[in-house]
Each structure stands twice: as C-alpha cells, then as structure tokens.
Amino acid sequence: MSDATETVIAAEAPPAKKTDVKLLRWTAFLLIIGLALEAIAVAALSPTTFVPFAFIGAPCILLGMLLYLVHVVRELKRTKAL
C-alpha cells in the first residue's frame, strides 16, 4: 500500500467523538439496568414483579437498543458506508 492510499483511508474515517463514547456508555448502562431488573422480576415470580418487569425493565432495554441503533447509523454515515 502506498502512502497516498493510506492517507486517503485515514481521511475518510475521522476518529470517534466523545459524544459517541458517552452514547455507548448510556446504552450499556440502560441495557444492564434493564436486564438486571428483568432478572430480578423473573426470579421473584410474584404478581407485583410485573410492574418493574413491564414498566421499568422493558423500556430500559428498548431505549438502550434504540440508542445503540442511533450510534450504529451515525458510525455508518461517518464512514460513508450508508
């Protein structure tokens, strides 16, 4: 590979921003909290555990997945793959 080709490749994909790292941290945090609440709710097996299972755990997981999808789309646009 010549130096000119390496320069072009490096210019196409700038380094990730700090906001991307923060977004991934929030994504991981929401997914871990959601999965922990789901595991506790399933382990307890009582009717009252449905509330944290359905109204806290599931939205945390859904929001975490949506934030991760936003991150993936941003990365694909940044590298001009999308």
N, C-alpha and C positions, 0 to 999 in steps of 0.2 A: 504494500500500500504506500502510495506516495504521500508526501507531506501535505500537498494540496487537498487530496481526498480526505485525510484526517481532519484538516481544518474545516472543511465543509460539513463533515459529520458532526464535529463538535459545535459548529454554529447552528445546526438545525435543532438541537435539543438543549436549551439552556437549563441550568441547574434548577431543582425544585425550590419553590419559595417556602418561607417559614409558615405561611398560612396553610400550605398543603400538609405540612407536618402536623400542625395543630388540628387540622381537619381529620387526619388519620388518628390522632390521639383521641379526639372526641368520638370518632367512630368505634375505636376499640373499647373505650370506656362505656359507651352505651350498650355495646354488644355484651360485654362482660357483666354489667349490671343486669341487663335483661335476662341473660342466661342464668345468672345466679338466682334471680327472683323466680324464674320458671322452675329451676331445680328444687328450690325450697318449697314452692307451691305443690309440685308433683310429689315430693317426698312426704309432705304433711297429709295429703289426701283427706281434706275436710271441706265441707261446702264453703266455708269462709275464705279458703285459699283461692277460690275462683276470682275474687276481686283483684288481688295483686297479680294473679296469673294473666287475666284478660285485660286489665286496665292500666297496668304499670309495666309488666314484663314484656308483653307482646308489642306495645308501642315503642319501647326502648329498642327492641330488636329491629323493628321495622324502620325506625328513624336511623339506626346505625347502618342498616343495609342501604338506605337511600343516600346517606352521606357518603358511603363508600362508592356508590354508583356515580355520584357527582364528582368525586375525586378521579375515578377512572376516566370519565368523559373529559374532564379538564386535562388530564395527562395525555390522552389521545389527541386532543386538539393542540396541545402544546408541542407535541412531537410531529404534528401534521399527519397523523395516521388516520384521522377521522375527518 
